[in-house]
Structures are given as structure tokens and as C-alpha cells.
Amino acid sequence: MINKFFYTLFSGNGSLVAGDMYTTTPDLMGNIVSKSEITNYQLFTVNSIHPSIDFGYGINPDKYQPNRPRRADINASSLNNFMFEIDSLPLDEQLEFLYSTGIPWTSIVFSGNKSYHAILSLENNIAEPHTEEGVKVYKQVWKQLAAYMNHLYGSDVIDPTTFNPAQFTRFPNSVRYIDDKHNKQTLEFLGKSCSDEDFRKVLKKCPKPKVPKTNNVYVPDFANNEEQFWALCSKGLYGWITNPGRWAKSEGNYERLRDISYWAKREVTKDVELLLAIMDRDVFPALVKAGYPIEKIEQRKNDIRRIFQEN
């Protein structure tokens, strides 16, 4: 079944990045699949990654080397797989909602924790890979699909941080270790890729993504101070930061800190210290109150800084 899963998503060829969240180097899909039973890969990139070239070199030659491949949006060799996640609803409600959307899902994988990862795989690329414009088009289409599902549900339930072509998603059949629990990341559904005609029908239903209100505050593309930060901050991210008590009910939800970091980096600010200053005031004290060890919070601050150093 694993062979069929990857063949359906990637037509049986290409290279992926697979491992944990810190893995960056691609390997041939066949190698990854054949080794998956003994390696227990946790994650893989939702789109294929070029095995030998870093196209970031053409954008910033001072920062990257042309022959050192890595996980990055610009290095995605395909732009046809879109992944969506919901973790704010009960599992049975998530699955019911995903099936009710009318989107012809290609696969749905249980994350081994509190969500499903649903992938829509198109027969053809939505845009030209290895180009900045192609990555931009891919993200815009992802946001259209997310806006459609949020509209159907009546609130923002789609995790807004999974819109990158080089996004990691859960590797089926692997075991996920959370505290003292060993949960299997199971393949719940496997269908087929979506034709161009069927995808056009889906897109016709999609509203345009909402543009965050700026409250009459002048902001550049990314915030340099707190006033600009809140002006650019979307409703969902605002809720996560200002009301952490809703998701920090027990020690262990560190993934939400990761999601906040990626979301803020992609849409709000490139200044990690600005984000950390806000979280020091609005988020971390609530986590300590909920029972999160202070030393682990300090470790996560370093993780957040690493996230902002990634390209």
C-alpha cells in the first residue's frame, strides 16, 4: 500500500525529503519507500524536491550554493500536491467535514495525534516549478482552497501554515512517539489524482482569500514593530497569540508554537525577536501557568529562532 500511495502522489519517480522536521536533504523516492520500514520516517515533503540543484542560488548567490540541494519552496520540482490539516476539531468531525467538502481528495493520513492530513494531488502542475512566480501561484491556489473550506464550515478551521510546496506531511505507516504513547500514522483513504477538468470545477466554488485588515496603520510587506505586527496579523493568528489558554490546557502542545512561528514568519514579520517579545508577554506566561516546564519553553524559543533562520 505504501508503494501505491507514493506512486499515486508522485507517479513513481522523483526525489523527496523524508525524516524529521530538521531533515533537509532529498533522496530518491524509491530509496525512501524501500527504507521506510526500518527508518520509521515521520515526515515527507508534499511535493518532490530537486535532487542535485539549489535554485535559490539564482536568487541569492551569496547565501546558497548551486550544487547543494535542500528542502525549500524554490526547489520543489512539482507543484501539484496540496496538503490541508485541521487540528481544532474532534477527529471524527474532521474526517466527516473533509469528505463533505466535495474536494476529490487523493489521500488522507492520520497524523498519529490529533489531526488528519488531506492531500489533493493534481494530474499536472499548477504553475512552473523552480520559479518565484510559480511558488506564488501555488500558494495563492492553496489559499483559495482553504478559504473555500473555511467558508463551508463557517469559521477558520484549516491550519493556515501548510501552504508551502515544500511543506512536510505525515509519513503513513510510521509510528509517532508522543510522551509515552506510540501512535501509528495510518493511511485512512487513498484515491486518485485530480484531472484538470475536475479541478477547474473545484476552483469555481472557491472565494478569493481574505485580505487582513490593516486598521489604517501603514505597514511594509513585513512588520518591524508591534503596531505593524498587529495590523498585519490575521484573525486566526491573533487568536492563537492573545488567547493561548484555549490551546494550552495541558503540557505538550508545542506544535502550536511551531505553527505560530511559521505563520508569523510567512505573513507578518521576519524579525524573530519582535515575535518573541510579543510571545514573552502574551503566550509563554500562560504556558507556564498551564504546567509547561520553563526549561522546555526556553528550548522552544531556540527552535523558533532556527525557524526564522530557514529560507
N, C-alpha and C positions, 0 to 999 in steps of 0.2 A: 504493500500500500504506500510506503514511503516513496518508492521509485515512481509510482503513478502520480503521487502528489507533486513531486518536483518536476516531473515531465509535463504535467498539466500547466504548471506555472511558468516553466522556462523552456518548454519544447525540447527538453532532453539535453540542452547544452548551455554553455556559458560558465561564468565564474561567480562565486558568491563570497561574502564574508560571513563566516559562521563561528560561533563560540560564545563568549560572554560579552557584556556591554563595552569592554575595553579592547576587544579584538578589532584590528583594522585591516589586516592583510587578506586579500582574496585568494581562493583556491578553486580548482575546477569542481563543478557541481558533482560530477561522478565520484571524485575523491571524497567529497564531503558526505555524500549519501552512503558510500561503502564503509566509511569510518564511523558513521553516526551511532551505531550500537555500542561501540566501546568508548567513544568520546563524550557521549551524553551532551551534545551541543544544546545550549539553552536558547540561542537566537540565531537568526539568519537574516540577511538583507532582503527586503521585499522585492527589490529589482536586482538584476545582475550587475556586477562591478567589473570594470575592465581589469584583466589580469596582469598587465605589464606597464601601463601608462598612467601617469597622473596628469590629467588635463588641467588641473589647477596651475600647472607651470605656465601655461599660455596666458593666464590671468595675472599671476603674481610670481614671476620667475625668481624673485629674491627670497621667496618663502618656501617654494616647493621644488622638487627635483623631478624631471620628466620620466625617469625610469623607476620611480619608487611608488608603486600603486598603493592605494589606501581607500578606506570607506569614506566617500564624500559624494554629495549630490551630483557634482560635475562629472564624476567618474562612473555614474550609472550608465551602463551600456544598453539598458532597456528602460522605457518609460511607459510601461503598460500595466503594471500591477499597483493597485491602490489598497492600502490597509486601513481599517477603521476599528476602533475599540470603544467600548462603553464599560466603565467600572463603577458608575454611580447608581446602578440598578441591580436588583437581585438577579442571579444567574438565569433563572428560568424566564424572567421577564425580558432580559437581554436577548435571549435566543428567540423568543416569541416575536419581539419587535423587529429583529433583523430579518426574519422570514416574512414579516408583514410589509416591509418597505417596497416590495416589488423589484428590488435590485437583484439581478441574476448572479448571486454570489458564486464564486468559483470554489472557495474553501472557507471553512470556519474551524478554528482551532481553539480548544480550551486552554487558557494560559497557565493552568495549574494553580491559580489563585482565585481571583475574583472577577475575571472578565473573559470574554471571547474575542479572538482576533479574526475579523472577517476580511477576506481578500476578494476584490473584484479584479480579475485578470482579463485584459482586452486581447483580442487576436493580434492587434497591431499597436505600435507605439502611438501615444497621443501627441508627441512632438519629437523633435530631433534630439537624440541623446548627445551628451558631451558639449552642450551649448548652454549659455546662461539663459537665453530666451526659452529653450526647451524646458529647463528646470522651472522657470517662471510659469509657463503654460501648465505644466504638470501640477504645480501647487494650486493654481487657480481652479483647475478642474476638481482637485481634491476638495477644495473649499466649497465649490458648488454642490458636490455630492453631500458633504457634511451639512450644509445649510438646508438641503432638501430633507435629510433625515431629522434634523433638529426641528424643522417646521412640522413634519409629520407627528413627532412626539409631543410638540407643544412647548418644549424647553430645550436648553443646550445640554444634550446628553452625550454627544460624541466627543471623545477625548480630542482636544484641539492640537495636540502635539505630535500627531503621527502623519503629518502631510509631506514628509520629505521622501524623495525617491530612494535614498539610501537608508531609510528607516529600518530598524530592527523589528522583527516579529518573532513570535514563539515557534520553536522547532518541534514539530509533532513527534510524539512517542518518547520524548526525553522526560526525565524525572526532575522536577523542580523542588529544591530544598528550601523550605521556609521554616525557620526555627527548628522544631523537632518533627515537622511534617514532611512527608515525601509524597508529592502530588504529581501525577502523570499529566503531561501536556498532550491531551488526546485530540485526534482528528475527528471532529464531530460531523463534518459534511464535506464531501468532495464532488463538485460538479464539473463544468467545462468552462472554457474561456468564452468571453462575450464577443459576439460579432459586432462589426461597425454599425450595422443597421439597428441591432438591439440597443447598443449604447446610445445612439442618437435619440432613441425613444426615451431612454432614462434621462438624458440631459434636457430634453424638452420640459420635463417636470421640475427641473431644478431652478430655484430662485437664485438671484445673484447674492454673493456673500455680503453680510452686513459690514458696513464701514464703522469702526469705532468712533464715537463722538469725541471731539476734542475740547468741548466746553469753552470755546473761544480762546484757548491758550495756543500761542504759536509753538509749534514743535518741529524739529527737523525729522529726518527719517527715523532716528532713534533718540531716546531721551538722554539728556545729560544732567538732569536734576529731577527732584521728586515731583515738582509740579508737572513737568513734561511727562514723567513716568505715568502718573495717574491719568493724564489727558489721553495718552496712547493706549492705556490698559483696557482691554475688553472686559465685558461684564463677567465672563466666566473666570478669568484670571483674577480679577478684582475680588470675587467671592472667595476664591481659594486663599488669597493672601490675607484678607481682612477678617475672615471668619474661619480660622483653622480648626476651631472646636468642632466643626461639622465633620471633619475627616480625621481628626487626631484623637479619636476616642480611646484608642489603646496603643501601646508602644509597638511600633513595627511598620507603620505606613510610610516608609522612607521613599517609596517610589513616587509619592506625590511631590516630595521636594525635588526630585529629578524632573518631574513633569513641569513644575513651576519654573524651574531653571531654563529648560529648553524653550518653553513657551515665551518667557520673558526675553530670552536671547534672540529668538527669531522675529518677534513682533514689537518689542518695546525698547530694549536697551542693550547696548554692547558693553556697558560699564558694570562689571560684576560687583564692584564694591558698592555701587548705588543700590543694586538689588539686595545685597547682604545687609546693608544698613536698614533697609525697609523691613527685611525679614527678622533682623535682630530686635526690632521694636514690635512687629505685628504677628510674627509666626513662631519664632523659637521659644519665647516665654510660655506660649500656650502648649507647646510640645512638652516642655519640662513639667508643666503643671499636670499634663496627661500621663506622665510617667516615663517619658523618653530620657535615657541617660544623657547627661551633659556631654560626656566624652564622645558619645556617638554623634551627637549634634555637631560637635567640632569637626569630627571626621567628615560629616556630610558637607560642611562648609568648604572643606578642601576639595571634595568631589564637585561641588558647584563651580569652584574656581577652575577645575580641569575642564568642565563642560564649556566654559566660556573661552578656554584656550583652543578648543577644537575648531576646525574650519567648517 
